[in-house]
Amino acid sequence: MSLAIQRISIDPTICHGKPIIRGMRWPVEVILDLLSAGMSPKEIVNDHPELELEDITASLNYAKKSVSGEVLQFTN
């Protein structure tokens, strides 16, 4: 698993088991929504300092791997 994807976890007790950033209540889909709304990664991090630029990259990598059909395995 790539280092970027290691920032993504799935925990059934957090956000209904959706993929999240570093165990926080930040679903990957919210990061993708912010990006698709036109925010830059730097704007997201500036508005939400608990996030890091690497979290944004990890979200994009997760999305890419998900739509490519690649099987992702998580260890929590």
C-alpha positions in Angstrom: 0.0 0.0 0.0 1.3 3.4 -0.9 2.2 5.8 1.9 -0.5 8.2 0.7 -3.2 5.6 1.0 -1.9 4.8 4.5 -3.5 8.1 5.6 -6.9 6.7 4.7 -8.7 4.3 7.1 -12.1 2.7 7.4 -13.6 2.3 10.8 -17.3 1.2 11.1 -17.7 3.3 14.2 -16.6 6.6 12.5 -18.7 8.2 9.7 -20.7 5.1 9.1 -17.6 3.2 7.9 -16.8 5.6 5.0 -13.2 6.1 4.1 -11.7 8.8 6.4 -8.5 10.8 6.8 -6.1 9.6 9.5 -8.9 8.3 11.8 -10.5 11.7 12.0 -14.1 12.5 11.2 -13.0 13.7 7.7 -14.5 11.5 5.0 -12.6 11.3 1.8 -15.8 12.2 0.0 -15.9 15.6 1.8 -12.4 16.4 0.6 -13.4 15.4 -2.9 -16.5 17.6 -2.7 -14.4 20.6 -1.6 -12.0 20.1 -4.5 -14.8 19.7 -7.0 -16.4 22.9 -5.7 -13.2 24.7 -6.8 -11.2 24.9 -3.6 -7.4 24.4 -4.0 -5.6 22.0 -1.7 -3.9 24.9 0.0 -7.3 26.7 0.6 -8.7 23.5 2.2 -5.7 23.2 4.5 -5.8 26.9 5.4 -9.5 26.7 6.2 -9.1 23.4 8.1 -5.6 23.3 9.8 -6.1 19.8 11.2 -5.7 18.6 7.6 -2.4 18.4 5.8 -1.6 18.7 2.1 -0.7 15.0 2.1 -4.3 14.2 3.2 -5.6 15.9 0.1 -3.2 13.9 -2.1 -4.2 10.7 -0.3 -7.9 11.4 -0.9 -7.2 11.9 -4.6 -5.1 8.7 -4.8 -7.7 6.8 -2.9 -10.4 8.0 -5.4 -8.2 7.1 -8.4 -7.5 3.6 -7.1 -11.2 3.1 -6.2 -12.4 3.9 -9.7 -9.6 2.0 -11.4 -11.0 -1.2 -9.8 -7.8 -1.8 -7.7 -8.5 -3.8 -4.6 -7.6 -1.7 -1.5 -6.9 -3.4 1.8 -6.8 -1.5 5.1 -5.3 -2.4 8.4 -6.7 -0.5 11.4 
